[in-house]
Each structure stands twice: as structure tokens, then as C-alpha cells.
């Protein structure tokens, strides 16, 4: 069962990232080691600033020209 993610939180966990992107736990942890991925390490804890994560996803999302020019509103439901 998918966990519902609240973007009202200031920080997300690796589990939140895993759920949002529908990737494995290993892949989520690998993201936290990328130089361009926003991460805050507090001892052994890893937290991802929510707004920076969403900006990172937007920057790394490719939208084909035919969809971008359609000017359609899309609603994404997670969970």
C-alpha cells in the first residue's frame, strides 16, 4: 500500500521520495548521493527539503513539446 505524502512538511524522508517517484529504496538512497540532489544529513538521518525536491523533480522532468504546448491542466494524485 502506498503511503500518502504531505507536501505541507518542510522535509521529506527517503521513504517519501521512494513513494512519490515509485522507485525502489535502493534507487531512492542512490538519489541522495547525487551531487545535484538536495539533501540534508543529520547524523545518520537523511532529510530532503520539500520545496527543493519539487524543484529538482521539475528540473529533471522532460515534457514533450506537443504536451507542453497543449496548455492543459493536469492533476496528479499520489497515494
C-alpha positions in Angstrom: 0.0 0.0 0.0 1.3 3.4 -0.9 1.9 6.0 1.8 0.3 9.4 1.4 2.8 12.2 1.1 2.1 15.6 2.7 3.9 18.4 0.9 3.0 20.6 3.9 6.0 19.2 5.7 9.3 21.1 5.4 11.3 17.9 4.9 10.7 14.6 3.3 12.2 11.2 4.1 13.8 8.7 1.8 10.6 6.7 2.1 8.6 9.7 1.0 10.8 10.1 -2.1 10.6 6.4 -2.8 6.8 6.5 -2.7 6.4 9.8 -4.7 8.7 8.6 -7.5 7.6 5.0 -7.4 11.2 3.8 -7.2 13.0 1.2 -5.1 14.5 2.0 -1.7 18.0 1.5 -3.2 17.2 3.9 -6.0 15.9 6.5 -3.5 19.1 6.2 -1.5 21.2 6.5 -4.6 19.5 9.8 -5.4 20.6 11.2 -2.0 24.2 10.6 -3.1 23.9 12.6 -6.4 25.7 16.0 -6.3 22.7 17.8 -7.8 20.1 16.3 -5.4 19.0 18.4 -2.4 19.7 16.6 0.8 20.2 17.4 4.5 22.2 14.9 6.5 21.7 15.0 10.3 23.9 12.3 11.8 22.6 9.1 10.2 19.3 10.7 9.3 18.6 11.9 5.7 16.0 14.6 5.1 15.1 16.2 1.8 13.8 19.8 1.8 10.3 19.5 0.2 10.4 22.7 -2.0 13.9 21.9 -3.2 12.9 18.4 -4.0 9.9 19.5 -6.0 12.1 22.0 -7.9 14.6 19.2 -8.6 11.9 17.0 -10.0 10.6 19.8 -12.2 14.1 20.5 -13.5 14.6 16.8 -14.3 11.2 16.2 -15.9 11.1 16.3 -19.7 7.8 17.3 -21.2 7.4 16.6 -24.9 6.7 19.7 -27.0 3.2 18.5 -28.1 2.1 18.2 -24.4 3.8 21.4 -23.3 2.0 23.5 -26.0 -1.4 21.9 -25.2 -1.7 24.2 -22.2 -3.8 21.6 -20.4 -4.1 21.4 -16.6 -3.1 18.1 -15.2 -4.0 16.8 -11.7 -1.6 14.3 -10.2 -2.8 12.1 -7.4 -0.3 10.3 -5.2 -1.2 7.6 -2.8 
